[in-house]
Amino acid sequence: MIRNLPSLDFQSVSRIFSGGVRALNDVSFSIPAGGLTAVIGPSGCGKTTLLRIAAGLDRATTGSVKFIGQDGNVHARASENLSVCFQDARLLPWRNVTENVALPLELAGVSRNERIARANQVIAAAGLSSAQARLPAQLSGGMRMRVALARTLVTSPDVLLLDEPCSAVDEFTRMQLDEEIFRVWQVSGATTMLITHSVSEAVWLADQIVVMNMGSIHEIRKVALPRNARNRTSAAFLLEVETVMRSLACAAGVVVA
């Protein structure tokens, strides 16, 4: 069956909370079907609010988020074809790895035999087979996030929303998780939105970077580096990181020499 992967379009999205706090102000950009866009910016700039609106966990005050299929059909939400991975793994402590990964299928009413088989398939692909009987308390922080990422794949999603999945780990573990995020994106083929504070992570993973500050978009830039040239220590990679960091600084009104 040919998949009808959607693009993800944010159209003049604003979000105003009680008391008049404006979290988002007229945000518009598009994530192409099957693309990976990173959204970066300082804490409190509205990144996670934007993701929550896309996930259907919050509502825009004005504007809209649309999922536009390659057949031209427009949907207000991606329903069961959307997976979210949050900043913490959110694993159920009384369930082992297999049972945690299978949870979305259980909630969807899939039979036990099928959901365990599908869960074990994505667990094996993630290199977690040796840990599939362990409880979350028996896993490192990095392994718990790998389980959470595997869980996002088990429903074969068309849209992936990743809310700083590497924020609570050390730099070396972050690089390992970045490899896993890239693998998950390649395997799923999903239209993907990544929220991150790490410029290096954004440059390494994304096709497009959205730079935000104070609820607004400062810049939308394509990552010029080809996939096979994203060596974190290369001069070209470091130059791209520096360029994005300067954009972040400019958005915040910081003068960089």
C-alpha positions, 0 to 999 in steps of 0.5 A, a space after each residue: 500500500 502506498 503511504 499518503 504521508 502528510 506535510 505539516 503546516 502551521 498557519 498563523 498560529 498564536 496561543 494566548 494563555 489566561 492572564 494575557 500571556 502570549 506563548 506564540 505569535 503568528 507562527 507560520 511554517 511548513 514541514 514537507 512530507 517525510 522531512 525532518 524539521 528542528 525547532 530551536 530557541 531559548 526556554 520559554 520561547 513557545 517550542 513545546 507549546 507549538 508541538 502540543 498544538 500539533 499533537 492535539 494536546 492544546 489548541 491554538 487561540 488563532 490560526 491552525 495546524 493542518 496535515 496535508 496529504 500528498 493526495 491533496 486532502 486536508 486533515 485537522 489532525 493526524 489521529 492514530 497515525 501520529 506518535 509523540 516522544 516527550 522529554 522524559 520516557 514516560 514508561 509504566 514502571 510495572 511493565 517490562 520493555 516489551 509491554 511498554 513498547 506494545 502499549 499504543 497497540 494495546 490501547 488501539 485494541 490490537 490482539 495480544 499476540 500481534 502487539 507483542 510480535 510487533 513490539 519485539 520487532 521494533 525492539 530488535 531493530 533498536 538493539 534492545 532485545 537483551 533488555 526486553 524483559 527488564 523493568 524501567 528501573 533496571 534501565 539507564 536513562 539513555 536506554 529508557 529513551 531508546 525504549 520510548 523511541 521504539 514505542 513511537 515506531 510500533 504504530 508505523 506513524 506518518 507523523 513523529 513529534 519529538 519534544 527534546 528527547 535527549 534533554 536529560 542525558 549527557 553529551 555522549 549519550 545524546 550523540 548515541 540517541 541522535 543516531 537512534 532518532 535518525 534511524 527511527 526517522 529513516 525507518 518510519 519515513 515519517 514527517 518529523 518535528 524535533 524540539 531541541 535546545 542543541 544547535 549541534 543536534 539540530 544541524 546533524 539531524 534536520 533538513 530545516 531549522 526553525 529559529 524561535 524567540 519569544 513566541 515568534 519565528 526569527 529565521 527558517 533555514 535549510 541545512 545546506 550540508 548533504 547527509 553524507 557530510 555531517 561529520 560533527 568535527 568537520 569544518 563545514 559542520 562547525 561553520 553551519 553550527 556557528 551560523 545557527 548559533 549566531 541566528 539564535 543570538 541575533 534573535 535574542 538581541 545578543 551581539 556576537 563578536 
